[in-house]
Amino acid sequence: MKKMSVSLSGHHTSISLEQEFINALREIASQRGESVASIIEHIDATRTPGTNLSSAIRIWVLQNISRM
C-alpha cells in the first residue's frame, strides 16, 4: 500500500492504494489529458455516500481500465 496526498475542495486528505491502482490511475489520467487530482475529485463527488474513497477509486479504475 502506498499513501497519496490529495487536495479535495481545499481539504488535504490521504488515500491508501496499492501501487498498481496508482499506476493505472496515472495512466488513465494521462490518456485522457486530465490530472489525477481532477479524476479523484470527480470520483469523490460521485461516489455513493458511505463508500470509502479508496474503494471508490479502485472500482472506478477497474471500470475505466478496459476503456484505455
N, CA, C and O atoms as a GROMACS GRO file, in nm:
protein
  272
    1MET      N    1   0.084  -0.118   0.000
    1MET     CA    2   0.000   0.000   0.000
    1MET      C    3   0.088   0.124   0.000
    1MET      O    4   0.192   0.131   0.066
    2LYS      N    5   0.043   0.220  -0.076
    2LYS     CA    6   0.110   0.349  -0.081
    2LYS      C    7   0.009   0.456  -0.043
    2LYS      O    8  -0.110   0.444  -0.072
    3LYS      N    9   0.057   0.560   0.022
    3LYS     CA   10  -0.030   0.671   0.057
    3LYS      C   11  -0.010   0.782  -0.045
    3LYS      O   12   0.102   0.816  -0.082
    4MET      N   13  -0.122   0.836  -0.090
    4MET     CA   14  -0.121   0.952  -0.179
    4MET      C   15  -0.187   1.067  -0.106
    4MET      O   16  -0.291   1.050  -0.042
    5SER      N   17  -0.126   1.183  -0.114
    5SER     CA   18  -0.188   1.302  -0.058
    5SER      C   19  -0.256   1.378  -0.169
    5SER      O   20  -0.196   1.404  -0.273
    6VAL      N   21  -0.381   1.414  -0.147
    6VAL     CA   22  -0.457   1.491  -0.246
    6VAL      C   23  -0.534   1.602  -0.176
    6VAL      O   24  -0.561   1.595  -0.056
    7SER      N   25  -0.568   1.703  -0.253
    7SER     CA   26  -0.649   1.812  -0.201
    7SER      C   27  -0.786   1.804  -0.267
    7SER      O   28  -0.797   1.811  -0.389
    8LEU      N   29  -0.889   1.789  -0.186
    8LEU     CA   30  -1.027   1.781  -0.235
    8LEU      C   31  -1.105   1.898  -0.180
    8LEU      O   32  -1.126   1.909  -0.059
    9SER      N   33  -1.148   1.983  -0.267
    9SER     CA   34  -1.224   2.102  -0.227
    9SER      C   35  -1.151   2.182  -0.120
    9SER      O   36  -1.211   2.233  -0.026
   10GLY      N   37  -1.019   2.193  -0.138
   10GLY     CA   38  -0.939   2.272  -0.045
   10GLY      C   39  -0.898   2.200   0.082
   10GLY      O   40  -0.829   2.259   0.166
   11HIS      N   41  -0.938   2.076   0.098
   11HIS     CA   42  -0.901   1.998   0.216
   11HIS      C   43  -0.803   1.889   0.177
   11HIS      O   44  -0.826   1.814   0.082
   12HIS      N   45  -0.694   1.880   0.251
   12HIS     CA   46  -0.595   1.776   0.223
   12HIS      C   47  -0.640   1.645   0.286
   12HIS      O   48  -0.688   1.641   0.399
   13THR      N   49  -0.623   1.538   0.211
   13THR     CA   50  -0.657   1.406   0.262
   13THR      C   51  -0.554   1.308   0.209
   13THR      O   52  -0.484   1.335   0.112
   14SER      N   53  -0.546   1.195   0.274
   14SER     CA   54  -0.452   1.091   0.235
   14SER      C   55  -0.531   0.968   0.193
   14SER      O   56  -0.628   0.929   0.259
   15ILE      N   57  -0.489   0.908   0.083
   15ILE     CA   58  -0.557   0.790   0.030
   15ILE      C   59  -0.456   0.677   0.024
   15ILE      O   60  -0.344   0.696  -0.023
   16SER      N   61  -0.494   0.559   0.070
   16SER     CA   62  -0.407   0.442   0.062
   16SER      C   63  -0.453   0.353  -0.052
   16SER      O   64  -0.568   0.307  -0.055
   17LEU      N   65  -0.362   0.329  -0.146
   17LEU     CA   66  -0.391   0.244  -0.261
   17LEU      C   67  -0.270   0.157  -0.293
   17LEU      O   68  -0.156   0.193  -0.264
   18GLU      N   69  -0.297   0.043  -0.351
   18GLU     CA   70  -0.190  -0.041  -0.400
   18GLU      C   71  -0.122   0.031  -0.517
   18GLU      O   72  -0.186   0.105  -0.591
   19GLN      N   73   0.008   0.008  -0.531
   19GLN     CA   74   0.085   0.076  -0.637
   19GLN      C   75   0.025   0.051  -0.776
   19GLN      O   76   0.027   0.140  -0.861
   20GLU      N   77  -0.029  -0.068  -0.798
   20GLU     CA   78  -0.088  -0.100  -0.927
   20GLU      C   79  -0.207  -0.009  -0.959
   20GLU      O   80  -0.226   0.031  -1.074
   21PHE      N   81  -0.288   0.024  -0.858
   21PHE     CA   82  -0.401   0.113  -0.880
   21PHE      C   83  -0.354   0.256  -0.904
   21PHE      O   84  -0.412   0.328  -0.985
   22ILE      N   85  -0.250   0.297  -0.834
   22ILE     CA   86  -0.193   0.431  -0.855
   22ILE      C   87  -0.140   0.441  -0.998
   22ILE      O   88  -0.165   0.540  -1.067
   23ASN      N   89  -0.067   0.339  -1.041
   23ASN     CA   90  -0.013   0.339  -1.177
   23ASN      C   91  -0.125   0.345  -1.281
   23ASN      O   92  -0.116   0.421  -1.378
   24ALA      N   93  -0.230   0.266  -1.262
   24ALA     CA   94  -0.342   0.263  -1.356
   24ALA      C   95  -0.414   0.397  -1.357
   24ALA      O   96  -0.452   0.446  -1.463
   25LEU      N   97  -0.433   0.456  -1.241
   25LEU     CA   98  -0.499   0.587  -1.231
   25LEU      C   99  -0.418   0.692  -1.307
   25LEU      O  100  -0.475   0.773  -1.380
   26ARG      N  101  -0.287   0.691  -1.289
   26ARG     CA  102  -0.200   0.786  -1.361
   26ARG      C  103  -0.205   0.763  -1.511
   26ARG      O  104  -0.208   0.859  -1.588
   27GLU      N  105  -0.207   0.639  -1.554
   27GLU     CA  106  -0.212   0.606  -1.696
   27GLU      C  107  -0.344   0.654  -1.758
   27GLU      O  108  -0.345   0.712  -1.866
   28ILE      N  109  -0.454   0.628  -1.690
   28ILE     CA  110  -0.585   0.672  -1.740
   28ILE      C  111  -0.588   0.825  -1.749
   28ILE      O  112  -0.635   0.881  -1.848
   29ALA      N  113  -0.539   0.892  -1.645
   29ALA     CA  114  -0.537   1.038  -1.644
   29ALA      C  115  -0.454   1.091  -1.761
   29ALA      O  116  -0.495   1.185  -1.829
   30SER      N  117  -0.340   1.032  -1.784
   30SER     CA  118  -0.252   1.073  -1.894
   30SER      C  119  -0.321   1.056  -2.029
   30SER      O  120  -0.316   1.145  -2.113
   31GLN      N  121  -0.384   0.942  -2.048
   31GLN     CA  122  -0.452   0.916  -2.175
   31GLN      C  123  -0.570   1.009  -2.198
   31GLN      O  124  -0.604   1.041  -2.312
   32ARG      N  125  -0.633   1.052  -2.090
   32ARG     CA  126  -0.747   1.143  -2.102
   32ARG      C  127  -0.706   1.290  -2.105
   32ARG      O  128  -0.787   1.378  -2.132
   33GLY      N  129  -0.578   1.316  -2.078
   33GLY     CA  130  -0.532   1.454  -2.071
   33GLY      C  131  -0.583   1.527  -1.949
   33GLY      O  132  -0.601   1.649  -1.952
   34GLU      N  133  -0.605   1.453  -1.842
   34GLU     CA  134  -0.656   1.510  -1.717
   34GLU      C  135  -0.553   1.488  -1.607
   34GLU      O  136  -0.462   1.407  -1.621
   35SER      N  137  -0.568   1.561  -1.500
   35SER     CA  138  -0.481   1.537  -1.385
   35SER      C  139  -0.542   1.427  -1.298
   35SER      O  140  -0.663   1.405  -1.298
   36VAL      N  141  -0.456   1.361  -1.224
   36VAL     CA  142  -0.503   1.259  -1.129
   36VAL      C  143  -0.596   1.326  -1.027
   36VAL      O  144  -0.698   1.270  -0.989
   37ALA      N  145  -0.558   1.445  -0.983
   37ALA     CA  146  -0.640   1.517  -0.884
   37ALA      C  147  -0.780   1.544  -0.935
   37ALA      O  148  -0.877   1.529  -0.860
   38SER      N  149  -0.794   1.583  -1.062
   38SER     CA  150  -0.928   1.612  -1.114
   38SER      C  151  -1.012   1.485  -1.123
   38SER      O  152  -1.133   1.489  -1.101
   39ILE      N  153  -0.949   1.374  -1.156
   39ILE     CA  154  -1.022   1.247  -1.160
   39ILE      C  155  -1.066   1.207  -1.020
   39ILE      O  156  -1.179   1.163  -1.000
   40ILE      N  157  -0.977   1.222  -0.922
   40ILE     CA  158  -1.012   1.188  -0.784
   40ILE      C  159  -1.124   1.278  -0.734
   40ILE      O  160  -1.213   1.232  -0.662
   41GLU      N  161  -1.120   1.406  -0.770
   41GLU     CA  162  -1.228   1.497  -0.730
   41GLU      C  163  -1.362   1.451  -0.789
   41GLU      O  164  -1.465   1.454  -0.721
   42HIS      N  165  -1.360   1.408  -0.914
   42HIS     CA  166  -1.482   1.357  -0.979
   42HIS      C  167  -1.533   1.232  -0.907
   42HIS      O  168  -1.652   1.219  -0.879
   43ILE      N  169  -1.442   1.140  -0.878
   43ILE     CA  170  -1.480   1.016  -0.807
   43ILE      C  171  -1.539   1.050  -0.672
   43ILE      O  172  -1.640   0.993  -0.632
   44ASP      N  173  -1.475   1.142  -0.601
   44ASP     CA  174  -1.522   1.182  -0.468
   44ASP      C  175  -1.663   1.242  -0.475
   44ASP      O  176  -1.748   1.215  -0.391
   45ALA      N  177  -1.686   1.325  -0.576
   45ALA     CA  178  -1.816   1.393  -0.589
   45ALA      C  179  -1.928   1.299  -0.630
   45ALA      O  180  -2.045   1.326  -0.603
   46THR      N  181  -1.895   1.188  -0.696
   46THR     CA  182  -2.000   1.100  -0.749
   46THR      C  183  -2.011   0.965  -0.678
   46THR      O  184  -2.095   0.883  -0.713
   47ARG      N  185  -1.925   0.943  -0.578
   47ARG     CA  186  -1.932   0.812  -0.509
   47ARG      C  187  -2.057   0.801  -0.423
   47ARG      O  188  -2.112   0.902  -0.378
   48THR      N  189  -2.099   0.680  -0.400
   48THR     CA  190  -2.214   0.653  -0.316
   48THR      C  191  -2.182   0.694  -0.173
   48THR      O  192  -2.076   0.661  -0.121
   49PRO      N  193  -2.272   0.767  -0.108
   49PRO     CA  194  -2.248   0.806   0.030
   49PRO      C  195  -2.214   0.684   0.117
   49PRO      O  196  -2.278   0.580   0.107
   50GLY      N  197  -2.114   0.700   0.201
   50GLY     CA  198  -2.072   0.592   0.289
   50GLY      C  199  -1.965   0.503   0.228
   50GLY      O  200  -1.908   0.419   0.296
   51THR      N  201  -1.938   0.522   0.098
   51THR     CA  202  -1.834   0.443   0.032
   51THR      C  203  -1.699   0.507   0.059
   51THR      O  204  -1.681   0.628   0.041
   52ASN      N  205  -1.606   0.428   0.101
   52ASN     CA  206  -1.470   0.472   0.126
   52ASN      C  207  -1.409   0.524  -0.004
   52ASN      O  208  -1.426   0.462  -0.109
   53LEU      N  209  -1.338   0.638   0.001
   53LEU     CA  210  -1.282   0.698  -0.120
   53LEU      C  211  -1.182   0.605  -0.188
   53LEU      O  212  -1.183   0.593  -0.310
   54SER      N  213  -1.097   0.539  -0.112
   54SER     CA  214  -1.000   0.446  -0.173
   54SER      C  215  -1.072   0.334  -0.247
   54SER      O  216  -1.031   0.295  -0.356
   55SER      N  217  -1.178   0.282  -0.188
   55SER     CA  218  -1.256   0.177  -0.254
   55SER      C  219  -1.323   0.230  -0.380
   55SER      O  220  -1.327   0.161  -0.483
   56ALA      N  221  -1.376   0.350  -0.373
   56ALA     CA  222  -1.440   0.411  -0.490
   56ALA      C  223  -1.340   0.430  -0.603
   56ALA      O  224  -1.374   0.412  -0.720
   57ILE      N  225  -1.217   0.467  -0.569
   57ILE     CA  226  -1.114   0.484  -0.671
   57ILE      C  227  -1.080   0.350  -0.735
   57ILE      O  228  -1.068   0.341  -0.857
   58ARG      N  229  -1.066   0.246  -0.655
   58ARG     CA  230  -1.037   0.112  -0.710
   58ARG      C  231  -1.146   0.068  -0.808
   58ARG      O  232  -1.116   0.018  -0.917
   59ILE      N  233  -1.272   0.087  -0.769
   59ILE     CA  234  -1.384   0.048  -0.855
   59ILE      C  235  -1.381   0.130  -0.984
   59ILE      O  236  -1.399   0.075  -1.093
   60TRP      N  237  -1.358   0.259  -0.972
   60TRP     CA  238  -1.353   0.347  -1.090
   60TRP      C  239  -1.241   0.303  -1.184
   60TRP      O  240  -1.262   0.297  -1.306
   61VAL      N  241  -1.124   0.273  -1.130
   61VAL     CA  242  -1.012   0.227  -1.213
   61VAL      C  243  -1.050   0.099  -1.286
   61VAL      O  244  -1.027   0.087  -1.406
   62LEU      N  245  -1.107   0.004  -1.216
   62LEU     CA  246  -1.146  -0.123  -1.279
   62LEU      C  247  -1.249  -0.100  -1.390
   62LEU      O  248  -1.245  -0.167  -1.494
   63GLN      N  249  -1.340  -0.007  -1.370
   63GLN     CA  250  -1.442   0.021  -1.471
   63GLN      C  251  -1.384   0.094  -1.591
   63GLN      O  252  -1.437   0.081  -1.702
   64ASN      N  253  -1.276   0.169  -1.572
   64ASN     CA  254  -1.222   0.251  -1.679
   64ASN      C  255  -1.096   0.198  -1.743
   64ASN      O  256  -1.057   0.246  -1.850
   65ILE      N  257  -1.031   0.101  -1.683
   65ILE     CA  258  -0.908   0.048  -1.738
   65ILE      C  259  -0.933  -0.022  -1.871
   65ILE      O  260  -0.847  -0.020  -1.960
   66SER      N  261  -1.048  -0.083  -1.887
   66SER     CA  262  -1.079  -0.154  -2.010
   66SER      C  263  -1.107  -0.057  -2.126
   66SER      O  264  -1.107  -0.098  -2.242
   67ARG      N  265  -1.131   0.068  -2.095
   67ARG     CA  266  -1.160   0.168  -2.198
   67ARG      C  267  -1.034   0.233  -2.253
   67ARG      O  268  -1.041   0.320  -2.340
   68MET      N  269  -0.920   0.192  -2.202
   68MET     CA  270  -0.793   0.252  -2.245
   68MET      C  271  -0.751   0.200  -2.380
   68MET      O  272  -0.646   0.240  -2.432
   0.00000   0.00000   0.00000
